[in-house]
Amino acid sequence: MLKIYNTLTQQKETFKPLIAGQVSLYVCGMTVYDLCHIGHARVLVAFDVIVRYLKNRGLSVKYIRNITDIDDKIIQRAQENHESITELTTRMIEAMHEDFAQLNLMPPTQEPKATESIAEIIQLIQILLDKGVAYQAENRDIFYAIDTFKTYGALAHQDLEKLRHGSRVAVELNKQDPLDFVLWKAAKPNEPSWESPWGPGRPGWHIECSAMSMAALGEQFDIHGGGLDLVFPHHQNEIAQSEAATDKKFVQTWIHVGFVQVNRQKMSKSLGNFFTLRDMLAEYPAEVVRYFLMASHYRSPIHYSQENLQLAQAALQRLYTTLFEVDNLGASGHPEINQDSLTTLLSSYEESFQAAMDDDFNTPEALAVLFVMTHEIHRIKATDPNKAILIAQVLKKQATVLGILQQNPKDFLKSGVQQIDSAKIESLIQAREKARAGKDWKTADAIRQELEQMGIALKDTPQGSDWYRL
Ligand SMILES: [Zn+2]
């Protein structure tokens, strides 16, 4: 039974989709004014694994991830760059798609843009005005009146006084309550605007997600997610807008992904301690980045450091080395396998993996199951190669759910050695082959040691020596 921690109830709950067999999921996507950083990558890898796992469990998943392509930051950045908003957002969306493809993120079912959802947004604001929960201020901006929503603050589990005190909302004369939030911003000179019944303007951020999620998934859906920083006010505001408009429970399960920390501080643009996903992908293979992000549970904070990335790389290399060795085993032709005990063994690995993932998508536990299989492969590969090959197949199948071990082991193990002179490696291997052919074992051993010092291991096969990175 799949259990998911719901931010709204602060409990792990048995997950039961509103429509049996189908999951509706909305994740707040990027505001496209800059490149994605590791914090974004963490959120999106977490949901990528969630979607993969739900599908693996036989559910169909409608996964919506929006693009915020109109916003104060976008307007400001475009002005700074002396380019149009469309030029900036088109460039950033392209870069985002490149980064996501490199990270092997599955594309969402739909990727709606705020600027293409203005009609839905206007319609929703009109309903809120008609119901008397929104008002137009003197400056013509339209605000949501939070005192009309009884459970405002429930998602953050804080009372209104604390939120008013803690949110450091700029006191604005136009608002009736400091926590009231803008639904529609009246047009200002040199800013893009759209016609509306209340004059030209542009949407606020929160209303975009209510409008886009309900347009794609209906008034009620299963899972809404994002980074932990979106709990308040963004997701609380989405609940207030959507539930006031429909009088129905908006979302069943709220999933929030923890922060990436650098030196115990949250990684963020405002603190200036962020790394772009692109920087990280230039340094590490995408699967290493994924492994690093999955090595902690999605709700815990994760610590960004070179050391943790190198640990992830070493762990992934161990898994690939195992697969590489199994690839070279070859079946013995004498299967001494007791079929019943083998089936039990293989399904016990699958069950352990599923139990880990069923427990609120516990990826560190799921990765541990992959290592249990790896140890067993090493234990038996010499005596029972057929069984080792079958376990490796299960290992690869489970790893697919996590989006790792998707490459040819040999290619992965050779990757990242561009810094090392591969021509030199090849010539040393040739020299070693020559020495071996002439039975000069001393020279052959010396060359092997020299290669090991370069971080290169050799694998002698009937076709000659192959090499991989230690
Ligand atoms: Zn959102």
Residues whose N, C-alpha, C, O or C-beta is under 5 A from the ligand:
A	BS01	ZN	C28 C209
